[in-house]
């Protein structure tokens, strides 16, 4: 990981999630190693996505594999299926797509300027179609998950549907991914807080992870607005 890629805010997020996990372990008297690794690799991944760095996919693969297992244990079947069946293969597809769009994989290739993909953006008409399609899909999937006994069907469907779309937009290097990530992260914080109240394993660490995801997604939108205007 190249220090030239990361700024002070990025290091705040990375250090913050590590320290938060340590404090959480001390306060609860438990060591949630699985949840902590998932949280830390996840924050490393999203920080690098915000920077337009192709190395996000390395940490992303570790994160989504662990998160799929944790979500399944918490009966969040939409999130579990999303991560296992979609996010895992998308790490490889995303790497390939970003390579096609000019993301370098070494300092020499990037000429010392970091490892940034060439970002792009939708028109306002395309954004309207995107919003309508996402809303319809969230409602439809929510009813399916409710029928399957999901304890939080519409929260789960929101995170599932928007994450699928956002991940695809991420692989294709579209700036609009960040609006979807912000919504997904807010809903995920609420969803995992409910899991904390139910005493689900790893839920407290997942709240910490999603809070840092949210902080990063706001910064990611700011960075990609610049990247996509070049």
C-alpha positions, 0 to 999 in steps of 0.5 A: 500500500503506497503512502502517497495514495493515502491522506490523513483522513484515510489513516484516521479511518484505518486507525479508527476502526482498529482502535474501535475494535480494541476498545469494543473488545475491552468494554465487552470482555470478548475478543471477536477476532472474526468480526474484527478482521472483517471490519478492518479489511472492509475499511481498508477496502473502501478507503482504497475504493475511494482513492480509486486504487485497484488494490481495494479488491485484495482486501475486499475479497477477504472482507466479503468472504467473512461478512457472508458467514457473519450475515448468515449466522445473524439470519440476514440471508439477503446480505449473506447471499449477496456477499457469497454469490455476488461480491466474491466473484465481483472482486475478480471482475472488478479487478479486471474492469479497473485494469481495462480502465487504466488503474495501475498496479505498481508505483512505476506504472502510476508514475508515482501519482498513486493507482487511480482508475479513470472514473466517469458519471451518468447523465441526469436522465440515467440517474432518474432511471437508476433511482426508479429501478432501485426503488422497485427492486428494493420493494420486490426483494423485500416482500420475498425476504419477508416471505422467507422469514427474514426478521428485517426484510426491507432493510435487508432488501435495501442493503442487498439491492443497492449494494448489487447495483453499487458494486456493479457501478464500482466495477464500471468506475461510475461516480454514482456508486457513492450515493448508493453506498451512502444509503446502504451504509446508513441502513446497514448501521440501523440493521446491525444496531437491531442485531445488537439489541437481539444479542447476535454474534459479531453485531457490535463489531459490524456496527463499528465497521458500517459507521466507518464505511459511512464516513468513507462513503461521504469522502468517496463521493467527494473524491470521485466527483473530482475523478469523474470530471477529468 
